[in-house]
Amino acid sequence: MNKGLKIFLITFLIVILIAVISVTIIKILRNNNDEKIDSSYNETAVTKMQELNLYDEINNKEYSKTIEVLLEENKLNEKYLNEYYNITYSNINNFSTIINQLLDKSYNSEEINYIISNYINNYDIILNMDYFDILSFKNISNFDINQIERYLAYQNENEDLNINTVVTYVNIGLDLEGYSKYEEYTNEEAENDLTILVNKYHKLPDDYVPSDLVSLSYSSTYYLRKEAAEAFEKLTDAGILDNVIFYPFSPYRSYDLQSRLYNGYVARDGKEAADTYSARPGFSEHQLGLAVDVRSSNLPDNLTPEHYKWMLDNSYKYGFIIRYPKGKQHITQFIEEPWHLRYLGVELATKVHDSGLTYDEYYDIYLKKTSN
């Protein structure tokens, strides 16, 4: 074999050997790399795990979409790692930022899941406050996140009240001075809804006059709305059968009449005293044409205890409730008025009667329409 051929063969063998070694090395590297990315997480998340030296800790646990997104967005905070696993991923804007901000506020995963599921549109309210126990409000149907600061302040001032009562009282407005903040109905609402609440926090339009007022048989100058008037006649007939004789003495009142009455009481007793027993104009149920004051036949402006008891036990059967019952002044904001009846219709009046609640409470818990 000549020298040139020998050199060629040796060179060829060396090249082959290098190629074989190179292929072997590449396979080894590929196998190692395949082992490294044997993960349910995507490549970006895996790379970030490796950078944070968290690959084994995260990859060996059940897959979490929340953690994957945090890794992808480079927003994973290692100190919250255990909480992240219990936070359900939600496809909302700034999800990673939101959960980290809530964790910074000391909310746990259960609270965060609840907030995201129910109050993400009100997230800024929660973010701008110190931590509070939001789950304590979870099962309160009339809870309104927009009132949370008022709830907490009122609860702090009234530690003897349970949280359900706090929510209802604040919703009614009892943490505020009467007439200081109120909702005003439209004429259409007043006309078309026999159940609307009128009190120191809900006002009727000054010019509202019911369209279907009819006179009562007792007096052609006494009026109620047609449905209420017919029900009142049935109520008085039922009373007669039980030897309970009572008469109306103040049914529908116009805005102007209520104004004259209220101003007269203020002149006589002062505004503070007048506000305990007389509604300001626009805030009187009498303007609705659905309220009537009644008196026992032997009294000028009240019911006897026996007649009051009969009214409590029977008026709801004909669609009426006693609007300002005894012992409820702290809720109704008016002194007890056993003689003041409000028409709601038999079905609703029965429900209010059976609940044992004032109409202010019942309305807020069961009837008020809220964004929640």
Buried (B, 14 or more C-beta within 10 A) or exposed (E): EEEEEEEEEEEEEEEEEEEEEEEEEEEEEEEEEEEEBEBEBEEEBBBBBBEBEBBEEBBEEEEBBBBBBBBBBEBBBEEBBEBBBEBEBBEEEEBBEBBBBBBEBEBEBEBBBBBBEBBBEBBEBBEEEEEBEBEBBEEBEBBBBEBBEBBBEBBEEBEEBEBBBBBBBBBBBBBBEBBEEBEEBEEEBBBEEBBBBBBBBBBBBEEBBBEEBBBBEBEEEBBBBBBBBBBBBEBBEBBEEEEBEBBBBBBBBBBEBBBEBBBEBBEEBEEEEBBEBBBBBBBBBBBBBBBBBBBBEEBEEBBBEEBBEBBBEBBBBBBBBBBBBEEBBEBBBBEBBBBBBBBBBBEBBBBBBEEEBBBBBBBBBBBEEEEE
